[in-house]
Amino acid sequence: MGDTTREEAEIVGKLYSGILHKDQWHAALKAVCTHVGGQHSALMLLEPPGRVVVADTPDLPQPVIDDYETYYAAHDPGHEFAPRTPVGECYVDHRDFGEARMRASEFYQDFFHRHGMGALMCAPMVRLPGAQWYISFQRAKDRGPFAAEDERALLRLVPHLRESIRLRLRLSDMERQAALTKTSLDAIAAPLLVADAQGHVALANAAGEQWQAQHGKKLRALANWQRVLHTACGRHGPARAAAFRLHNPSDDYVVATPLAPDHGHAASHTQPLALVLVRSAAGQPLSLQGSLADLFRLTPAEARLLELLQQDLSLAQAAESLGVSYATVKTQLASLFHKTGTRRQAELLLLVTRLSMAAEAAAS
């Protein structure tokens, strides 16, 4: 790959300086993007079995992100190549996918070109059992394909990109756990745990620790417990919410939902995690204004939309009531799906009903 240039040495310094500071980190990514001939850059998160999100970006316009995550991610031909690209190499679309296939591709013709982009280059950064991160660069349509010299410049920076991204993920993971402990966990009286697909508890509030100590031995041998954790962690398909009733004296109702990362999709655990909430028939309901909004990190706008949907309003009616466009509520609904681990509106409302009600939820 050759020695780094003086300009690249300065970029490396910016990458490591940005580990603790988001603004500096974004400035470093912009510098990398410019150096390799790109227009925009993004850190992409790929989670099996094929879910892709924009985990972080300093400059990719929000309409591009919305279009990509709501539809075109499923049609991105790069998914065929990126997982097979070894660490230390690059995927360059004009070379690896081919110009003829690009001309026939819905992804390029209907999405990429519409947003003024014409070429893509990406490289694998961090690969873990439950998630893979890639750095992706998009080039303006009028600038043609990425050249071999652009690829060589990126490859010289890859070791430093990988290390700085790994350190930022580790830091974000620590911050996420601290935030969960202080807000989502301790503020909720009901037993609440964060566990992986094997049932290993990473975090719990006081009630959750007590519940785990009381039922842990029974749970390990319980097929329903394993099923809801596997479902919420995406072990056998897309991660989604699941629930079951634990036949014990308090008639506990156990709900597990995928633990979504924050809005930037930057923090992650080495394994997918589930957020487990236990509701007893005597438990107090959880309100959207309080615990549930904190639990799923809903924005005020998302919480208001969810309340209207619970009142059987259509999306169009909700948009009119909120005084926003239909496209806005569709974007908010997509965010609600992601944060709660659901895929359809009916599934979302059922999950909220299960969480927010006590005896009625246990009987549903």
C-alpha positions as CSV (number, residue, x, y, z in Angstrom):
1,M,0.0,0.0,0.0
2,G,3.0,2.3,0.4
3,D,3.8,4.9,3.0
4,T,1.3,7.5,4.0
5,T,1.8,11.0,2.6
6,R,2.1,14.1,4.8
7,E,-1.6,14.9,4.1
8,E,-2.6,11.4,5.1
9,A,-0.5,11.7,8.4
10,E,-2.6,14.8,9.2
11,I,-5.8,12.9,8.5
12,V,-4.7,10.0,10.8
13,G,-4.1,12.5,13.6
14,K,-7.7,13.9,13.0
15,L,-9.1,10.4,13.2
16,Y,-7.6,9.6,16.6
17,S,-8.4,13.1,17.9
18,G,-12.1,12.5,16.9
19,I,-12.5,9.3,19.0
20,L,-13.9,11.3,21.9
21,H,-15.5,14.2,20.0
22,K,-18.3,13.7,17.5
23,D,-17.6,17.0,15.7
24,Q,-13.9,16.3,15.3
25,W,-14.8,12.8,14.2
26,H,-17.1,14.0,11.5
27,A,-14.4,16.5,10.4
28,A,-11.9,13.7,10.1
29,L,-14.4,11.6,8.0
30,K,-14.9,14.6,5.7
31,A,-11.1,14.9,5.3
32,V,-10.8,11.2,4.4
33,C,-13.7,11.6,1.9
34,T,-12.1,14.5,0.2
35,H,-8.8,12.7,0.1
36,V,-10.2,9.6,-1.7
37,G,-12.2,11.7,-4.2
38,G,-15.6,11.2,-2.6
39,Q,-18.6,13.6,-2.2
40,H,-20.2,11.9,0.9
41,S,-19.2,9.3,3.4
42,A,-21.1,7.0,5.8
43,L,-20.4,4.3,8.3
44,M,-22.7,1.5,7.4
45,L,-23.9,-1.2,9.8
46,L,-24.9,-4.6,8.4
47,E,-26.7,-7.0,10.7
48,P,-27.7,-10.5,9.7
49,P,-29.8,-11.6,8.0
50,G,-29.3,-8.5,5.8
51,R,-30.5,-5.4,7.6
52,V,-28.5,-2.4,6.7
53,V,-28.6,1.1,8.3
54,V,-26.5,4.3,8.0
55,A,-24.8,4.1,11.4
56,D,-23.0,7.5,11.1
57,T,-22.4,10.1,8.5
58,P,-21.0,13.7,8.6
59,D,-22.7,14.9,5.5
60,L,-25.1,12.5,3.8
61,P,-28.4,14.4,3.3
62,Q,-31.3,13.1,5.4
63,P,-33.5,12.5,2.3
64,V,-30.9,10.2,1.0
65,I,-30.7,8.3,4.3
66,D,-34.5,8.0,4.4
67,D,-34.8,6.7,0.9
68,Y,-32.0,4.2,1.4
69,E,-33.2,2.8,4.7
70,T,-36.9,2.6,3.8
71,Y,-36.5,0.9,0.4
72,Y,-33.3,0.9,-1.5
73,A,-31.1,-0.8,1.2
74,A,-32.8,-4.0,0.2
75,H,-31.8,-3.4,-3.5
76,D,-28.2,-2.3,-2.9
77,P,-26.0,-4.5,-5.1
78,G,-23.1,-3.8,-2.8
79,H,-24.6,-6.3,-0.3
80,E,-23.5,-9.1,-2.7
81,F,-19.9,-8.0,-2.6
82,A,-19.2,-6.2,0.7
83,P,-19.5,-9.2,3.1
84,R,-17.1,-11.1,0.8
85,T,-14.5,-8.3,0.6
86,P,-11.6,-9.2,2.8
87,V,-10.4,-6.7,5.4
88,G,-7.7,-4.6,3.8
89,E,-9.4,-4.6,0.4
90,C,-12.0,-2.4,-1.2
91,Y,-15.2,-2.9,-3.2
92,V,-15.4,-0.5,-6.1
93,D,-18.7,-0.6,-7.9
94,H,-17.6,0.2,-11.5
95,R,-14.9,-2.5,-11.3
96,D,-16.6,-5.2,-9.2
97,F,-20.3,-4.8,-10.0
98,G,-19.6,-3.5,-13.6
99,E,-20.9,-0.6,-15.6
100,A,-23.4,-2.7,-17.6
101,R,-25.1,-4.0,-14.5
102,M,-25.1,-0.5,-13.0
103,R,-27.0,0.8,-16.0
104,A,-29.6,-1.9,-15.5
105,S,-29.8,-1.5,-11.7
106,E,-32.8,0.1,-10.0
107,F,-30.5,1.1,-7.2
108,Y,-28.3,3.2,-9.4
109,Q,-30.9,4.5,-11.9
110,D,-33.8,5.3,-9.5
111,F,-31.9,6.2,-6.3
112,F,-28.2,6.9,-6.8
113,H,-28.5,9.1,-9.9
114,R,-31.7,10.9,-8.6
115,H,-29.6,12.1,-5.6
116,G,-26.7,13.2,-7.8
117,M,-24.4,10.3,-7.0
118,G,-22.7,8.1,-9.6
119,A,-20.1,5.9,-8.0
120,L,-19.4,4.0,-4.7
121,M,-16.4,2.6,-3.0
122,C,-16.4,0.9,0.4
123,A,-14.1,-1.1,2.7
124,P,-14.8,-3.4,5.7
125,M,-13.9,-1.9,9.0
126,V,-15.0,-4.0,12.0
127,R,-16.6,-7.5,11.9
128,L,-18.2,-9.0,14.9
129,P,-20.5,-12.1,15.2
130,G,-23.7,-10.0,15.2
131,A,-22.7,-7.0,13.2
132,Q,-20.3,-5.7,10.5
133,W,-19.3,-2.1,9.9
134,Y,-18.2,-0.7,6.5
135,I,-17.0,2.7,5.5
136,S,-18.7,3.9,2.3
137,F,-17.9,6.8,0.0
138,Q,-20.2,8.1,-2.6
139,R,-19.0,10.2,-5.6
140,A,-20.8,12.9,-7.6
141,K,-22.3,11.6,-10.8
142,D,-20.4,14.1,-13.0
143,R,-17.0,13.0,-11.6
144,G,-17.1,9.5,-13.0
145,P,-15.9,6.3,-11.3
146,F,-13.4,6.0,-8.4
147,A,-9.9,5.6,-9.8
148,A,-7.2,3.1,-8.7
149,E,-5.3,6.0,-7.0
150,D,-8.4,6.7,-4.9
151,E,-8.5,3.1,-3.8
152,R,-4.8,3.1,-3.0
153,A,-5.3,6.3,-0.9
154,L,-8.1,4.7,1.0
155,L,-6.2,1.5,1.7
156,R,-3.3,3.4,3.2
157,L,-5.8,4.9,5.7
158,V,-7.7,1.7,6.4
159,P,-5.6,0.5,9.4
160,H,-6.2,3.8,11.1
161,L,-9.8,4.0,10.2
162,R,-10.4,0.5,11.6
163,E,-8.6,1.3,14.9
164,S,-10.3,4.6,15.4
165,I,-13.8,3.1,14.6
166,R,-13.1,0.2,16.9
167,L,-12.2,2.6,19.7
168,R,-15.3,4.8,19.1
169,L,-17.6,1.7,19.2
170,R,-16.1,0.7,22.5
171,L,-16.6,4.1,23.9
172,S,-20.1,4.3,22.6
173,D,-20.9,0.9,24.1
174,M,-19.8,2.1,27.5
175,E,-21.8,5.3,27.2
176,R,-24.9,3.3,26.1
177,Q,-24.6,1.0,29.1
178,A,-24.3,3.9,31.4
179,A,-27.3,5.6,29.9
180,L,-29.4,2.5,30.1
181,T,-28.4,2.0,33.7
182,K,-29.4,5.6,34.7
183,T,-32.5,6.1,32.7
184,S,-34.1,3.0,31.0
185,L,-33.4,0.6,33.8
186,D,-33.4,2.3,37.2
187,A,-36.4,4.5,36.4
188,I,-38.7,1.5,35.8
189,A,-40.1,-0.4,38.8
190,A,-40.9,-3.6,36.8
191,P,-38.2,-6.2,36.4
192,L,-36.1,-5.2,33.4
193,L,-33.1,-7.0,31.9
194,V,-30.8,-6.8,29.0
195,A,-29.7,-10.2,27.8
196,D,-28.2,-12.0,24.8
197,A,-29.6,-14.9,22.9
198,Q,-28.1,-17.4,25.4
199,G,-29.7,-15.7,28.4
200,H,-26.6,-14.1,29.7
201,V,-27.7,-10.9,31.5
202,A,-25.6,-7.8,30.6
203,L,-27.6,-5.3,32.6
204,A,-30.6,-5.3,35.0
205,N,-32.4,-3.0,37.3
206,A,-32.8,-4.0,41.0
207,A,-36.2,-5.7,40.3
208,G,-34.7,-7.5,37.3
209,E,-31.8,-8.8,39.4
210,Q,-34.3,-10.1,42.0
211,W,-36.5,-11.7,39.4
212,Q,-33.5,-13.3,37.7
213,A,-32.3,-14.7,41.0
214,Q,-35.7,-16.1,41.7
215,H,-36.4,-17.7,38.3
216,G,-33.0,-18.0,36.6
217,K,-32.7,-21.7,37.1
218,K,-36.2,-22.4,35.8
219,L,-35.7,-20.1,32.8
220,R,-32.6,-21.8,31.6
221,A,-34.6,-25.0,30.9
222,L,-37.7,-23.2,29.6
223,A,-38.2,-23.4,25.8
224,N,-40.3,-20.3,25.7
225,W,-37.6,-18.2,27.4
226,Q,-35.1,-19.4,24.8
227,R,-37.6,-18.7,22.0
228,V,-38.3,-15.1,22.9
229,L,-34.6,-14.3,23.3
230,H,-33.7,-16.0,20.0
231,T,-36.5,-14.0,18.3
232,A,-35.6,-10.7,19.8
233,C,-31.9,-11.2,19.1
234,G,-32.5,-12.2,15.5
235,R,-31.0,-15.7,15.9
236,H,-33.3,-17.4,13.3
237,G,-34.4,-14.4,11.2
238,P,-35.1,-10.7,11.5
239,A,-35.0,-9.5,15.1
240,R,-38.5,-8.8,16.4
241,A,-40.5,-8.6,19.6
242,A,-41.8,-11.8,21.3
243,A,-43.6,-12.7,24.5
244,F,-44.8,-15.5,26.7
245,R,-46.6,-16.0,30.0
246,L,-44.5,-17.5,32.8
247,H,-46.8,-19.7,34.8
248,N,-45.8,-18.7,38.3
249,P,-47.7,-17.3,41.3
250,S,-47.6,-13.7,40.0
251,D,-48.6,-14.8,36.5
252,D,-45.7,-12.9,34.9
253,Y,-45.9,-11.8,31.3
254,V,-42.4,-11.7,29.7
255,V,-41.9,-9.4,26.7
256,A,-38.5,-9.3,24.8
257,T,-37.8,-6.8,22.1
258,P,-34.5,-6.1,20.2
259,L,-32.3,-3.6,21.9
260,A,-31.9,-0.9,19.2
261,P,-28.8,1.3,19.2
262,D,-29.2,5.1,19.4
263,H,-30.3,7.3,16.5
264,G,-26.8,7.3,15.0
265,H,-26.6,3.5,15.0
266,A,-23.0,3.8,16.3
267,A,-23.1,1.8,19.5
268,S,-23.2,-1.9,19.6
269,H,-22.5,-5.0,21.7
270,T,-20.4,-7.9,20.5
271,Q,-23.6,-9.9,20.4
272,P,-27.2,-8.8,19.6
273,L,-29.1,-8.0,22.8
274,A,-32.7,-8.1,23.9
275,L,-34.5,-5.8,26.2
276,V,-36.7,-8.0,28.5
277,L,-39.5,-6.5,30.5
278,V,-41.6,-8.5,33.0
279,R,-45.1,-7.5,33.8
280,S,-47.2,-9.1,36.5
281,A,-51.0,-9.1,36.7
282,A,-50.7,-6.7,39.6
283,G,-48.1,-4.4,37.9
284,Q,-48.7,-0.7,37.2
285,P,-49.2,0.2,33.5
286,L,-46.4,1.9,31.7
287,S,-47.2,5.2,30.1
288,L,-46.0,6.5,26.7
289,Q,-45.3,9.9,28.4
290,G,-42.9,8.3,30.8
291,S,-41.3,4.8,31.0
292,L,-42.1,3.5,27.5
293,A,-40.7,6.6,25.8
294,D,-37.6,6.4,27.9
295,L,-37.3,2.7,27.4
296,F,-37.2,2.9,23.6
297,R,-35.7,6.4,23.4
298,L,-38.7,7.8,21.5
299,T,-38.6,11.4,20.5
300,P,-41.6,13.5,21.6
301,A,-42.9,13.5,18.0
302,E,-42.6,9.7,17.8
303,A,-44.4,9.3,21.1
304,R,-47.2,11.6,20.0
305,L,-47.6,9.6,16.7
306,L,-47.8,6.4,18.6
307,E,-50.5,7.7,20.9
308,L,-52.6,8.7,17.9
309,L,-52.1,5.3,16.3
310,Q,-53.4,3.7,19.5
311,Q,-56.5,5.7,19.0
312,D,-57.1,4.0,15.7
313,L,-56.2,7.0,13.5
314,S,-54.8,6.3,10.1
315,L,-51.4,7.6,9.1
316,A,-53.1,10.3,7.0
317,Q,-55.3,11.3,9.9
318,A,-52.3,11.4,12.3
319,A,-50.4,13.6,9.9
320,E,-53.3,16.0,9.8
321,S,-53.7,16.0,13.6
322,L,-50.0,16.6,14.1
323,G,-49.8,19.3,11.4
324,V,-47.1,17.5,9.5
325,S,-46.7,15.9,6.1
326,Y,-47.6,12.3,5.4
327,A,-44.0,11.7,4.5
328,T,-42.9,12.9,7.9
329,V,-45.2,10.5,9.8
330,K,-44.0,7.6,7.5
331,T,-40.4,8.4,8.5
332,Q,-41.4,8.6,12.2
333,L,-43.2,5.3,11.8
334,A,-40.1,3.7,10.3
335,S,-38.1,4.9,13.2
336,L,-40.7,3.5,15.7
337,F,-40.4,0.1,13.9
338,H,-36.6,0.2,14.2
339,K,-36.5,1.3,17.9
340,T,-39.1,-1.3,19.0
341,G,-38.0,-4.2,16.9
342,T,-41.3,-4.4,15.0
343,R,-42.0,-4.5,11.3
344,R,-45.7,-3.7,10.9
345,Q,-48.1,-1.2,12.5
346,A,-50.3,-4.0,14.0
347,E,-47.2,-5.6,15.5
348,L,-46.1,-2.3,17.0
349,L,-49.4,-1.6,18.6
350,L,-49.6,-5.1,20.0
351,L,-46.2,-4.7,21.6
352,V,-47.1,-1.4,23.2
353,T,-50.4,-2.9,24.5
354,R,-48.5,-5.8,26.0
355,L,-46.1,-3.5,27.7
356,S,-48.5,-0.8,28.9
357,M,-51.2,-3.0,30.3
358,A,-51.1,-5.5,33.1
359,A,-53.8,-8.2,33.5
360,E,-55.3,-7.3,30.1
361,A,-51.9,-7.9,28.4
362,A,-51.4,-11.2,30.2
363,A,-54.7,-12.4,28.9
364,S,-54.1,-11.4,25.2
